[in-house]
């Protein structure tokens, strides 16, 4: 299943709204910790729920700093 970056970011935003009570839009350049204000528990929640939503398994070693980083990894996993 091939998804566009915009579709993936929409999916991440849906997860953030449902599980992190995020209000507002997500943009690729937004930093997860600084801009979304995710602490370790919220980061773990986002990771687990994104895995469930997209049916992928994120690499714990991956360096994911921004929404765009997360979207790119999800795109690669969905296409791979």
mmCIF file of the N, C-alpha and C atoms, coordinates in Angstrom:
data_MODEL
# 
_entry.id   MODEL 
# 
loop_
_atom_site.group_PDB 
_atom_site.id 
_atom_site.type_symbol 
_atom_site.label_atom_id 
_atom_site.label_alt_id 
_atom_site.label_comp_id 
_atom_site.label_asym_id 
_atom_site.label_entity_id 
_atom_site.label_seq_id 
_atom_site.pdbx_PDB_ins_code 
_atom_site.Cartn_x 
_atom_site.Cartn_y 
_atom_site.Cartn_z 
_atom_site.occupancy 
_atom_site.B_iso_or_equiv 
_atom_site.pdbx_formal_charge 
_atom_site.auth_seq_id 
_atom_site.auth_comp_id 
_atom_site.auth_asym_id 
_atom_site.auth_atom_id 
_atom_site.pdbx_PDB_model_num 
ATOM 1   N N  . UNK A 1 1  ? 0.852  -1.173 0.000  1.00 0.00 ? 1  UNK A N  1 
ATOM 2   C CA . UNK A 1 1  ? 0.000  0.000  0.000  1.00 0.00 ? 1  UNK A CA 1 
ATOM 3   C C  . UNK A 1 1  ? 0.894  1.231  0.000  1.00 0.00 ? 1  UNK A C  1 
ATOM 4   N N  . UNK A 1 2  ? 0.760  2.047  -1.017 1.00 0.00 ? 2  UNK A N  1 
ATOM 5   C CA . UNK A 1 2  ? 1.583  3.238  -1.151 1.00 0.00 ? 2  UNK A CA 1 
ATOM 6   C C  . UNK A 1 2  ? 0.791  4.460  -0.674 1.00 0.00 ? 2  UNK A C  1 
ATOM 7   N N  . UNK A 1 3  ? 1.343  5.134  0.305  1.00 0.00 ? 3  UNK A N  1 
ATOM 8   C CA . UNK A 1 3  ? 0.700  6.321  0.865  1.00 0.00 ? 3  UNK A CA 1 
ATOM 9   C C  . UNK A 1 3  ? 1.564  7.538  0.596  1.00 0.00 ? 3  UNK A C  1 
ATOM 10  N N  . UNK A 1 4  ? 0.927  8.668  0.362  1.00 0.00 ? 4  UNK A N  1 
ATOM 11  C CA . UNK A 1 4  ? 1.677  9.916  0.203  1.00 0.00 ? 4  UNK A CA 1 
ATOM 12  C C  . UNK A 1 4  ? 2.084  10.430 1.578  1.00 0.00 ? 4  UNK A C  1 
ATOM 13  N N  . UNK A 1 5  ? 3.064  11.317 1.589  1.00 0.00 ? 5  UNK A N  1 
ATOM 14  C CA . UNK A 1 5  ? 3.489  11.918 2.852  1.00 0.00 ? 5  UNK A CA 1 
ATOM 15  C C  . UNK A 1 5  ? 2.320  12.639 3.515  1.00 0.00 ? 5  UNK A C  1 
ATOM 16  N N  . UNK A 1 6  ? 1.506  13.327 2.732  1.00 0.00 ? 6  UNK A N  1 
ATOM 17  C CA . UNK A 1 6  ? 0.348  14.045 3.293  1.00 0.00 ? 6  UNK A CA 1 
ATOM 18  C C  . UNK A 1 6  ? -0.636 13.074 3.946  1.00 0.00 ? 6  UNK A C  1 
ATOM 19  N N  . UNK A 1 7  ? -0.880 11.920 3.311  1.00 0.00 ? 7  UNK A N  1 
ATOM 20  C CA . UNK A 1 7  ? -1.786 10.922 3.899  1.00 0.00 ? 7  UNK A CA 1 
ATOM 21  C C  . UNK A 1 7  ? -1.216 10.376 5.205  1.00 0.00 ? 7  UNK A C  1 
ATOM 22  N N  . UNK A 1 8  ? 0.083  10.163 5.230  1.00 0.00 ? 8  UNK A N  1 
ATOM 23  C CA . UNK A 1 8  ? 0.714  9.644  6.443  1.00 0.00 ? 8  UNK A CA 1 
ATOM 24  C C  . UNK A 1 8  ? 0.643  10.679 7.559  1.00 0.00 ? 8  UNK A C  1 
ATOM 25  N N  . UNK A 1 9  ? 0.924  11.930 7.247  1.00 0.00 ? 9  UNK A N  1 
ATOM 26  C CA . UNK A 1 9  ? 0.853  12.974 8.272  1.00 0.00 ? 9  UNK A CA 1 
ATOM 27  C C  . UNK A 1 9  ? -0.578 13.129 8.768  1.00 0.00 ? 9  UNK A C  1 
ATOM 28  N N  . UNK A 1 10 ? -1.558 12.997 7.881  1.00 0.00 ? 10 UNK A N  1 
ATOM 29  C CA . UNK A 1 10 ? -2.960 13.018 8.319  1.00 0.00 ? 10 UNK A CA 1 
ATOM 30  C C  . UNK A 1 10 ? -3.228 11.878 9.301  1.00 0.00 ? 10 UNK A C  1 
ATOM 31  N N  . UNK A 1 11 ? -2.682 10.703 9.029  1.00 0.00 ? 11 UNK A N  1 
ATOM 32  C CA . UNK A 1 11 ? -2.850 9.561  9.927  1.00 0.00 ? 11 UNK A CA 1 
ATOM 33  C C  . UNK A 1 11 ? -2.174 9.798  11.265 1.00 0.00 ? 11 UNK A C  1 
ATOM 34  N N  . UNK A 1 12 ? -0.970 10.358 11.248 1.00 0.00 ? 12 UNK A N  1 
ATOM 35  C CA . UNK A 1 12 ? -0.262 10.679 12.494 1.00 0.00 ? 12 UNK A CA 1 
ATOM 36  C C  . UNK A 1 12 ? -1.068 11.701 13.289 1.00 0.00 ? 12 UNK A C  1 
ATOM 37  N N  . UNK A 1 13 ? -1.627 12.699 12.603 1.00 0.00 ? 13 UNK A N  1 
ATOM 38  C CA . UNK A 1 13 ? -2.445 13.721 13.263 1.00 0.00 ? 13 UNK A CA 1 
ATOM 39  C C  . UNK A 1 13 ? -3.674 13.094 13.909 1.00 0.00 ? 13 UNK A C  1 
ATOM 40  N N  . UNK A 1 14 ? -4.300 12.141 13.222 1.00 0.00 ? 14 UNK A N  1 
ATOM 41  C CA . UNK A 1 14 ? -5.471 11.452 13.770 1.00 0.00 ? 14 UNK A CA 1 
ATOM 42  C C  . UNK A 1 14 ? -5.096 10.710 15.047 1.00 0.00 ? 14 UNK A C  1 
ATOM 43  N N  . UNK A 1 15 ? -3.974 10.009 15.027 1.00 0.00 ? 15 UNK A N  1 
ATOM 44  C CA . UNK A 1 15 ? -3.493 9.296  16.211 1.00 0.00 ? 15 UNK A CA 1 
ATOM 45  C C  . UNK A 1 15 ? -3.226 10.298 17.335 1.00 0.00 ? 15 UNK A C  1 
ATOM 46  N N  . UNK A 1 16 ? -2.570 11.411 17.023 1.00 0.00 ? 16 UNK A N  1 
ATOM 47  C CA . UNK A 1 16 ? -2.246 12.416 18.037 1.00 0.00 ? 16 UNK A CA 1 
ATOM 48  C C  . UNK A 1 16 ? -3.510 13.021 18.641 1.00 0.00 ? 16 UNK A C  1 
ATOM 49  N N  . UNK A 1 17 ? -4.534 13.244 17.815 1.00 0.00 ? 17 UNK A N  1 
ATOM 50  C CA . UNK A 1 17 ? -5.800 13.784 18.339 1.00 0.00 ? 17 UNK A CA 1 
ATOM 51  C C  . UNK A 1 17 ? -6.479 12.777 19.264 1.00 0.00 ? 17 UNK A C  1 
ATOM 52  N N  . UNK A 1 18 ? -6.524 11.516 18.843 1.00 0.00 ? 18 UNK A N  1 
ATOM 53  C CA . UNK A 1 18 ? -7.233 10.497 19.615 1.00 0.00 ? 18 UNK A CA 1 
ATOM 54  C C  . UNK A 1 18 ? -6.528 10.126 20.910 1.00 0.00 ? 18 UNK A C  1 
ATOM 55  N N  . UNK A 1 19 ? -5.210 10.023 20.868 1.00 0.00 ? 19 UNK A N  1 
ATOM 56  C CA . UNK A 1 19 ? -4.483 9.449  21.999 1.00 0.00 ? 19 UNK A CA 1 
ATOM 57  C C  . UNK A 1 19 ? -3.663 10.449 22.804 1.00 0.00 ? 19 UNK A C  1 
ATOM 58  N N  . UNK A 1 20 ? -3.403 11.628 22.238 1.00 0.00 ? 20 UNK A N  1 
ATOM 59  C CA . UNK A 1 20 ? -2.595 12.627 22.934 1.00 0.00 ? 20 UNK A CA 1 
ATOM 60  C C  . UNK A 1 20 ? -3.326 13.947 23.114 1.00 0.00 ? 20 UNK A C  1 
ATOM 61  N N  . UNK A 1 21 ? -4.580 13.974 22.700 1.00 0.00 ? 21 UNK A N  1 
ATOM 62  C CA . UNK A 1 21 ? -5.398 15.174 22.797 1.00 0.00 ? 21 UNK A CA 1 
ATOM 63  C C  . UNK A 1 21 ? -4.757 16.368 22.091 1.00 0.00 ? 21 UNK A C  1 
ATOM 64  N N  . UNK A 1 22 ? -4.058 16.105 20.976 1.00 0.00 ? 22 UNK A N  1 
ATOM 65  C CA . UNK A 1 22 ? -3.426 17.162 20.196 1.00 0.00 ? 22 UNK A CA 1 
ATOM 66  C C  . UNK A 1 22 ? -4.493 17.951 19.459 1.00 0.00 ? 22 UNK A C  1 
ATOM 67  N N  . UNK A 1 23 ? -4.365 19.242 19.511 1.00 0.00 ? 23 UNK A N  1 
ATOM 68  C CA . UNK A 1 23 ? -5.282 20.115 18.781 1.00 0.00 ? 23 UNK A CA 1 
ATOM 69  C C  . UNK A 1 23 ? -4.424 20.966 17.855 1.00 0.00 ? 23 UNK A C  1 
ATOM 70  N N  . UNK A 1 24 ? -4.795 21.027 16.616 1.00 0.00 ? 24 UNK A N  1 
ATOM 71  C CA . UNK A 1 24 ? -4.021 21.807 15.663 1.00 0.00 ? 24 UNK A CA 1 
ATOM 72  C C  . UNK A 1 24 ? -3.504 20.928 14.543 1.00 0.00 ? 24 UNK A C  1 
ATOM 73  N N  . UNK A 1 25 ? -2.815 21.555 13.609 1.00 0.00 ? 25 UNK A N  1 
ATOM 74  C CA . UNK A 1 25 ? -2.306 20.812 12.469 1.00 0.00 ? 25 UNK A CA 1 
ATOM 75  C C  . UNK A 1 25 ? -0.901 20.313 12.768 1.00 0.00 ? 25 UNK A C  1 
ATOM 76  N N  . UNK A 1 26 ? -0.506 19.275 12.066 1.00 0.00 ? 26 UNK A N  1 
ATOM 77  C CA . UNK A 1 26 ? 0.866  18.792 12.142 1.00 0.00 ? 26 UNK A CA 1 
ATOM 78  C C  . UNK A 1 26 ? 1.549  19.116 10.820 1.00 0.00 ? 26 UNK A C  1 
ATOM 79  N N  . UNK A 1 27 ? 2.776  19.603 10.905 1.00 0.00 ? 27 UNK A N  1 
ATOM 80  C CA . UNK A 1 27 ? 3.567  19.891 9.720  1.00 0.00 ? 27 UNK A CA 1 
ATOM 81  C C  . UNK A 1 27 ? 4.858  19.071 9.795  1.00 0.00 ? 27 UNK A C  1 
ATOM 82  N N  . UNK A 1 28 ? 5.418  18.712 8.650  1.00 0.00 ? 28 UNK A N  1 
ATOM 83  C CA . UNK A 1 28 ? 6.609  17.853 8.640  1.00 0.00 ? 28 UNK A CA 1 
ATOM 84  C C  . UNK A 1 28 ? 7.777  18.388 9.470  1.00 0.00 ? 28 UNK A C  1 
ATOM 85  N N  . UNK A 1 29 ? 7.928  19.704 9.508  1.00 0.00 ? 29 UNK A N  1 
ATOM 86  C CA . UNK A 1 29 ? 9.079  20.272 10.219 1.00 0.00 ? 29 UNK A CA 1 
ATOM 87  C C  . UNK A 1 29 ? 8.897  20.330 11.731 1.00 0.00 ? 29 UNK A C  1 
ATOM 88  N N  . UNK A 1 30 ? 7.717  20.018 12.219 1.00 0.00 ? 30 UNK A N  1 
ATOM 89  C CA . UNK A 1 30 ? 7.458  20.094 13.660 1.00 0.00 ? 30 UNK A CA 1 
ATOM 90  C C  . UNK A 1 30 ? 8.258  19.024 14.399 1.00 0.00 ? 30 UNK A C  1 
ATOM 91  N N  . UNK A 1 31 ? 8.940  19.458 15.487 1.00 0.00 ? 31 UNK A N  1 
ATOM 92  C CA . UNK A 1 31 ? 9.741  18.544 16.302 1.00 0.00 ? 31 UNK A CA 1 
ATOM 93  C C  . UNK A 1 31 ? 8.835  17.874 17.335 1.00 0.00 ? 31 UNK A C  1 
ATOM 94  N N  . UNK A 1 32 ? 9.021  16.577 17.498 1.00 0.00 ? 32 UNK A N  1 
ATOM 95  C CA . UNK A 1 32 ? 8.138  15.810 18.382 1.00 0.00 ? 32 UNK A CA 1 
ATOM 96  C C  . UNK A 1 32 ? 8.237  16.275 19.832 1.00 0.00 ? 32 UNK A C  1 
ATOM 97  N N  . UNK A 1 33 ? 9.443  16.439 20.344 1.00 0.00 ? 33 UNK A N  1 
ATOM 98  C CA . UNK A 1 33 ? 9.603  16.800 21.754 1.00 0.00 ? 33 UNK A CA 1 
ATOM 99  C C  . UNK A 1 33 ? 9.328  18.286 21.977 1.00 0.00 ? 33 UNK A C  1 
ATOM 100 N N  . UNK A 1 34 ? 9.973  19.130 21.187 1.00 0.00 ? 34 UNK A N  1 
ATOM 101 C CA . UNK A 1 34 ? 9.872  20.561 21.431 1.00 0.00 ? 34 UNK A CA 1 
ATOM 102 C C  . UNK A 1 34 ? 8.531  21.154 21.001 1.00 0.00 ? 34 UNK A C  1 
ATOM 103 N N  . UNK A 1 35 ? 8.083  20.839 19.791 1.00 0.00 ? 35 UNK A N  1 
ATOM 104 C CA . UNK A 1 35 ? 6.872  21.463 19.259 1.00 0.00 ? 35 UNK A CA 1 
ATOM 105 C C  . UNK A 1 35 ? 5.587  20.761 19.711 1.00 0.00 ? 35 UNK A C  1 
ATOM 106 N N  . UNK A 1 36 ? 5.620  19.437 19.771 1.00 0.00 ? 36 UNK A N  1 
ATOM 107 C CA . UNK A 1 36 ? 4.437  18.699 20.208 1.00 0.00 ? 36 UNK A CA 1 
ATOM 108 C C  . UNK A 1 36 ? 4.428  18.496 21.718 1.00 0.00 ? 36 UNK A C  1 
ATOM 109 N N  . UNK A 1 37 ? 5.532  18.859 22.364 1.00 0.00 ? 37 UNK A N  1 
ATOM 110 C CA . UNK A 1 37 ? 5.681  18.759 23.814 1.00 0.00 ? 37 UNK A CA 1 
ATOM 111 C C  . UNK A 1 37 ? 5.438  17.339 24.314 1.00 0.00 ? 37 UNK A C  1 
ATOM 112 N N  . UNK A 1 38 ? 6.058  16.371 23.627 1.00 0.00 ? 38 UNK A N  1 
ATOM 113 C CA . UNK A 1 38 ? 5.905  14.981 24.026 1.00 0.00 ? 38 UNK A CA 1 
ATOM 114 C C  . UNK A 1 38 ? 6.969  14.611 25.049 1.00 0.00 ? 38 UNK A C  1 
ATOM 115 N N  . UNK A 1 39 ? 6.517  14.092 26.183 1.00 0.00 ? 39 UNK A N  1 
ATOM 116 C CA . UNK A 1 39 ? 7.452  13.528 27.151 1.00 0.00 ? 39 UNK A CA 1 
ATOM 117 C C  . UNK A 1 39 ? 7.661  12.061 26.781 1.00 0.00 ? 39 UNK A C  1 
ATOM 118 N N  . UNK A 1 40 ? 8.383  11.315 27.597 1.00 0.00 ? 40 UNK A N  1 
ATOM 119 C CA . UNK A 1 40 ? 8.698  9.930  27.239 1.00 0.00 ? 40 UNK A CA 1 
ATOM 120 C C  . UNK A 1 40 ? 7.444  9.064  27.145 1.00 0.00 ? 40 UNK A C  1 
ATOM 121 N N  . UNK A 1 41 ? 6.481  9.259  28.027 1.00 0.00 ? 41 UNK A N  1 
ATOM 122 C CA . UNK A 1 41 ? 5.253  8.458  27.987 1.00 0.00 ? 41 UNK A CA 1 
ATOM 123 C C  . UNK A 1 41 ? 4.428  8.794  26.737 1.00 0.00 ? 41 UNK A C  1 
ATOM 124 N N  . UNK A 1 42 ? 4.301  10.069 26.427 1.00 0.00 ? 42 UNK A N  1 
ATOM 125 C CA . UNK A 1 42 ? 3.540  10.463 25.231 1.00 0.00 ? 42 UNK A CA 1 
ATOM 126 C C  . UNK A 1 42 ? 4.246  10.012 23.956 1.00 0.00 ? 42 UNK A C  1 
ATOM 127 N N  . UNK A 1 43 ? 5.575  10.032 23.957 1.00 0.00 ? 43 UNK A N  1 
ATOM 128 C CA . UNK A 1 43 ? 6.331  9.562  22.795 1.00 0.00 ? 43 UNK A CA 1 
ATOM 129 C C  . UNK A 1 43 ? 6.079  8.077  22.584 1.00 0.00 ? 43 UNK A C  1 
ATOM 130 N N  . UNK A 1 44 ? 6.111  7.312  23.654 1.00 0.00 ? 44 UNK A N  1 
ATOM 131 C CA . UNK A 1 44 ? 5.840  5.873  23.570 1.00 0.00 ? 44 UNK A CA 1 
ATOM 132 C C  . UNK A 1 44 ? 4.405  5.625  23.103 1.00 0.00 ? 44 UNK A C  1 
ATOM 133 N N  . UNK A 1 45 ? 3.461  6.378  23.630 1.00 0.00 ? 45 UNK A N  1 
ATOM 134 C CA . UNK A 1 45 ? 2.064  6.246  23.212 1.00 0.00 ? 45 UNK A CA 1 
ATOM 135 C C  . UNK A 1 45 ? 1.922  6.535  21.727 1.00 0.00 ? 45 UNK A C  1 
ATOM 136 N N  . UNK A 1 46 ? 2.540  7.616  21.260 1.00 0.00 ? 46 UNK A N  1 
ATOM 137 C CA . UNK A 1 46 ? 2.482  7.959  19.840 1.00 0.00 ? 46 UNK A CA 1 
ATOM 138 C C  . UNK A 1 46 ? 3.072  6.826  18.998 1.00 0.00 ? 46 UNK A C  1 
ATOM 139 N N  . UNK A 1 47 ? 4.233  6.326  19.400 1.00 0.00 ? 47 UNK A N  1 
ATOM 140 C CA . UNK A 1 47 ? 4.888  5.255  18.638 1.00 0.00 ? 47 UNK A CA 1 
ATOM 141 C C  . UNK A 1 47 ? 4.002  4.011  18.556 1.00 0.00 ? 47 UNK A C  1 
ATOM 142 N N  . UNK A 1 48 ? 3.471  3.579  19.686 1.00 0.00 ? 48 UNK A N  1 
ATOM 143 C CA . UNK A 1 48 ? 2.636  2.374  19.702 1.00 0.00 ? 48 UNK A CA 1 
ATOM 144 C C  . UNK A 1 48 ? 1.363  2.546  18.883 1.00 0.00 ? 48 UNK A C  1 
ATOM 145 N N  . UNK A 1 49 ? 0.725  3.686  19.028 1.00 0.00 ? 49 UNK A N  1 
ATOM 146 C CA . UNK A 1 49 ? -0.533 3.904  18.311 1.00 0.00 ? 49 UNK A CA 1 
ATOM 147 C C  . UNK A 1 49 ? -0.305 4.118  16.813 1.00 0.00 ? 49 UNK A C  1 
ATOM 148 N N  . UNK A 1 50 ? 0.822  4.723  16.441 1.00 0.00 ? 50 UNK A N  1 
ATOM 149 C CA . UNK A 1 50 ? 1.165  4.859  15.023 1.00 0.00 ? 50 UNK A CA 1 
ATOM 150 C C  . UNK A 1 50 ? 1.424  3.474  14.424 1.00 0.00 ? 50 UNK A C  1 
ATOM 151 N N  . UNK A 1 51 ? 2.117  2.622  15.175 1.00 0.00 ? 51 UNK A N  1 
ATOM 152 C CA . UNK A 1 51 ? 2.338  1.245  14.713 1.00 0.00 ? 51 UNK A CA 1 
ATOM 153 C C  . UNK A 1 51 ? 1.015  0.536  14.470 1.00 0.00 ? 51 UNK A C  1 
ATOM 154 N N  . UNK A 1 52 ? 0.084  0.684  15.402 1.00 0.00 ? 52 UNK A N  1 
ATOM 155 C CA . UNK A 1 52 ? -1.232 0.056  15.246 1.00 0.00 ? 52 UNK A CA 1 
ATOM 156 C C  . UNK A 1 52 ? -1.996 0.637  14.060 1.00 0.00 ? 52 UNK A C  1 
ATOM 157 N N  . UNK A 1 53 ? -1.976 1.939  13.919 1.00 0.00 ? 53 UNK A N  1 
ATOM 158 C CA . UNK A 1 53 ? -2.737 2.625  12.871 1.00 0.00 ? 53 UNK A CA 1 
ATOM 159 C C  . UNK A 1 53 ? -2.251 2.224  11.474 1.00 0.00 ? 53 UNK A C  1 
ATOM 160 N N  . UNK A 1 54 ? -0.925 2.222  11.296 1.00 0.00 ? 54 UNK A N  1 
ATOM 161 C CA . UNK A 1 54 ? -0.357 1.941  9.973  1.00 0.00 ? 54 UNK A CA 1 
ATOM 162 C C  . UNK A 1 54 ? 0.036  0.469  9.801  1.00 0.00 ? 54 UNK A C  1 
ATOM 163 N N  . UNK A 1 55 ? -0.078 -0.318 10.877 1.00 0.00 ? 55 UNK A N  1 
ATOM 164 C CA . UNK A 1 55 ? 0.299  -1.731 10.849 1.00 0.00 ? 55 UNK A CA 1 
ATOM 165 C C  . UNK A 1 55 ? 1.755  -1.910 10.416 1.00 0.00 ? 55 UNK A C  1 
ATOM 166 N N  . UNK A 1 56 ? 2.631  -1.181 11.127 1.00 0.00 ? 56 UNK A N  1 
ATOM 167 C CA . UNK A 1 56 ? 4.070  -1.268 10.897 1.00 0.00 ? 56 UNK A CA 1 
ATOM 168 C C  . UNK A 1 56 ? 4.758  -1.485 12.247 1.00 0.00 ? 56 UNK A C  1 
ATOM 169 N N  . UNK A 1 57 ? 6.040  -1.781 12.194 1.00 0.00 ? 57 UNK A N  1 
ATOM 170 C CA . UNK A 1 57 ? 6.839  -1.917 13.414 1.00 0.00 ? 57 UNK A CA 1 
ATOM 171 C C  . UNK A 1 57 ? 8.016  -0.950 13.307 1.00 0.00 ? 57 UNK A C  1 
ATOM 172 N N  . UNK A 1 58 ? 8.000  0.070  14.150 1.00 0.00 ? 58 UNK A N  1 
ATOM 173 C CA . UNK A 1 58 ? 9.061  1.073  14.120 1.00 0.00 ? 58 UNK A CA 1 
ATOM 174 C C  . UNK A 1 58 ? 10.331 0.514  14.757 1.00 0.00 ? 58 UNK A C  1 
ATOM 175 N N  . UNK A 1 59 ? 11.465 0.913  14.228 1.00 0.00 ? 59 UNK A N  1 
ATOM 176 C CA . UNK A 1 59 ? 12.762 0.513  14.756 1.00 0.00 ? 59 UNK A CA 1 
ATOM 177 C C  . UNK A 1 59 ? 13.081 1.396  15.965 1.00 0.00 ? 59 UNK A C  1 
ATOM 178 N N  . UNK A 1 60 ? 13.336 0.764  17.101 1.00 0.00 ? 60 UNK A N  1 
ATOM 179 C CA . UNK A 1 60 ? 13.635 1.526  18.312 1.00 0.00 ? 60 UNK A CA 1 
ATOM 180 C C  . UNK A 1 60 ? 14.899 2.360  18.172 1.00 0.00 ? 60 UNK A C  1 
ATOM 181 N N  . UNK A 1 61 ? 15.780 1.963  17.262 1.00 0.00 ? 61 UNK A N  1 
ATOM 182 C CA . UNK A 1 61 ? 17.053 2.662  17.074 1.00 0.00 ? 61 UNK A CA 1 
ATOM 183 C C  . UNK A 1 61 ? 16.945 3.832  16.095 1.00 0.00 ? 61 UNK A C  1 
ATOM 184 N N  . UNK A 1 62 ? 15.830 3.942  15.397 1.00 0.00 ? 62 UNK A N  1 
ATOM 185 C CA . UNK A 1 62 ? 15.675 5.001  14.400 1.00 0.00 ? 62 UNK A CA 1 
ATOM 186 C C  . UNK A 1 62 ? 15.690 6.371  15.075 1.00 0.00 ? 62 UNK A C  1 
ATOM 187 N N  . UNK A 1 63 ? 16.346 7.318  14.431 1.00 0.00 ? 63 UNK A N  1 
ATOM 188 C CA . UNK A 1 63 ? 16.368 8.677  14.952 1.00 0.00 ? 63 UNK A CA 1 
ATOM 189 C C  . UNK A 1 63 ? 15.186 9.438  14.357 1.00 0.00 ? 63 UNK A C  1 
ATOM 190 N N  . UNK A 1 64 ? 14.178 9.632  15.182 1.00 0.00 ? 64 UNK A N  1 
ATOM 191 C CA . UNK A 1 64 ? 12.954 10.304 14.751 1.00 0.00 ? 64 UNK A CA 1 
ATOM 192 C C  . UNK A 1 64 ? 12.815 11.577 15.578 1.00 0.00 ? 64 UNK A C  1 
ATOM 193 N N  . UNK A 1 65 ? 13.101 12.699 14.943 1.00 0.00 ? 65 UNK A N  1 
ATOM 194 C CA . UNK A 1 65 ? 13.056 13.971 15.656 1.00 0.00 ? 65 UNK A CA 1 
ATOM 195 C C  . UNK A 1 65 ? 11.851 14.816 15.273 1.00 0.00 ? 65 UNK A C  1 
ATOM 196 N N  . UNK A 1 66 ? 11.390 14.653 14.020 1.00 0.00 ? 66 UNK A N  1 
ATOM 197 C CA . UNK A 1 66 ? 10.306 15.496 13.528 1.00 0.00 ? 66 UNK A CA 1 
ATOM 198 C C  . UNK A 1 66 ? 9.150  14.638 13.013 1.00 0.00 ? 66 UNK A C  1 
ATOM 199 N N  . UNK A 1 67 ? 8.028  15.294 12.787 1.00 0.00 ? 67 UNK A N  1 
ATOM 200 C CA . UNK A 1 67 ? 6.880  14.624 12.175 1.00 0.00 ? 67 UNK A CA 1 
ATOM 201 C C  . UNK A 1 67 ? 7.279  14.097 10.797 1.00 0.00 ? 67 UNK A C  1 
ATOM 202 N N  . UNK A 1 68 ? 8.075  14.872 10.064 1.00 0.00 ? 68 UNK A N  1 
ATOM 203 C CA . UNK A 1 68 ? 8.544  14.449 8.746  1.00 0.00 ? 68 UNK A CA 1 
ATOM 204 C C  . UNK A 1 68 ? 9.409  13.201 8.807  1.00 0.00 ? 68 UNK A C  1 
ATOM 205 N N  . UNK A 1 69 ? 10.274 13.108 9.828  1.00 0.00 ? 69 UNK A N  1 
ATOM 206 C CA . UNK A 1 69 ? 11.092 11.899 10.017 1.00 0.00 ? 69 UNK A CA 1 
ATOM 207 C C  . UNK A 1 69 ? 10.192 10.686 10.206 1.00 0.00 ? 69 UNK A C  1 
ATOM 208 N N  . UNK A 1 70 ? 9.199  10.831 11.061 1.00 0.00 ? 70 UNK A N  1 
ATOM 209 C CA . UNK A 1 70 ? 8.276  9.735  11.342 1.00 0.00 ? 70 UNK A CA 1 
ATOM 210 C C  . UNK A 1 70 ? 7.512  9.349  10.080 1.00 0.00 ? 70 UNK A C  1 
ATOM 211 N N  . UNK A 1 71 ? 7.036  10.340 9.338  1.00 0.00 ? 71 UNK A N  1 
ATOM 212 C CA . UNK A 1 71 ? 6.295  10.065 8.107  1.00 0.00 ? 71 UNK A CA 1 
ATOM 213 C C  . UNK A 1 71 ? 7.163  9.327  7.089  1.00 0.00 ? 71 UNK A C  1 
ATOM 214 N N  . UNK A 1 72 ? 8.429  9.724  6.963  1.00 0.00 ? 72 UNK A N  1 
ATOM 215 C CA . UNK A 1 72 ? 9.330  9.081  6.001  1.00 0.00 ? 72 UNK A CA 1 
ATOM 216 C C  . UNK A 1 72 ? 9.568  7.619  6.369  1.00 0.00 ? 72 UNK A C  1 
ATOM 217 N N  . UNK A 1 73 ? 9.751  7.344  7.647  1.00 0.00 ? 73 UNK A N  1 
ATOM 218 C CA . UNK A 1 73 ? 9.967  5.966  8.084  1.00 0.00 ? 73 UNK A CA 1 
ATOM 219 C C  . UNK A 1 73 ? 8.716  5.130  7.832  1.00 0.00 ? 73 UNK A C  1 
ATOM 220 N N  . UNK A 1 74 ? 7.561  5.676  8.135  1.00 0.00 ? 74 UNK A N  1 
ATOM 221 C CA . UNK A 1 74 ? 6.307  4.951  7.892  1.00 0.00 ? 74 UNK A CA 1 
ATOM 222 C C  . UNK A 1 74 ? 6.138  4.684  6.401  1.00 0.00 ? 74 UNK A C  1 
ATOM 223 N N  . UNK A 1 75 ? 6.420  5.683  5.571  1.00 0.00 ? 75 UNK A N  1 
ATOM 224 C CA . UNK A 1 75 ? 6.302  5.503  4.123  1.00 0.00 ? 75 UNK A CA 1 
ATOM 225 C C  . UNK A 1 75 ? 7.210  4.372  3.642  1.00 0.00 ? 75 UNK A C  1 
ATOM 226 N N  . UNK A 1 76 ? 8.466  4.368  4.133  1.00 0.00 ? 76 UNK A N  1 
ATOM 227 C CA . UNK A 1 76 ? 9.402  3.309  3.740  1.00 0.00 ? 76 UNK A CA 1 
ATOM 228 C C  . UNK A 1 76 ? 8.908  1.933  4.185  1.00 0.00 ? 76 UNK A C  1 
ATOM 229 N N  . UNK A 1 77 ? 8.367  1.854  5.398  1.00 0.00 ? 77 UNK A N  1 
ATOM 230 C CA . UNK A 1 77 ? 7.861  0.576  5.915  1.00 0.00 ? 77 UNK A CA 1 
ATOM 231 C C  . UNK A 1 77 ? 6.641  0.099  5.135  1.00 0.00 ? 77 UNK A C  1 
ATOM 232 N N  . UNK A 1 78 ? 5.764  1.018  4.762  1.00 0.00 ? 78 UNK A N  1 
ATOM 233 C CA . UNK A 1 78 ? 4.558  0.649  4.018  1.00 0.00 ? 78 UNK A CA 1 
ATOM 234 C C  . UNK A 1 78 ? 4.891  0.241  2.590  1.00 0.00 ? 78 UNK A C  1 
ATOM 235 N N  . UNK A 1 79 ? 5.909  0.868  2.002  1.00 0.00 ? 79 UNK A N  1 
ATOM 236 C CA . UNK A 1 79 ? 6.295  0.557  0.630  1.00 0.00 ? 79 UNK A CA 1 
ATOM 237 C C  . UNK A 1 79 ? 7.187  -0.675 0.553  1.00 0.00 ? 79 UNK A C  1 
ATOM 238 N N  . UNK A 1 80 ? 7.865  -0.968 1.673  1.00 0.00 ? 80 UNK A N  1 
ATOM 239 C CA . UNK A 1 80 ? 8.845  -2.057 1.674  1.00 0.00 ? 80 UNK A CA 1 
ATOM 240 C C  . UNK A 1 80 ? 8.209  -3.356 1.849  1.00 0.00 ? 80 UNK A C  1 
# 
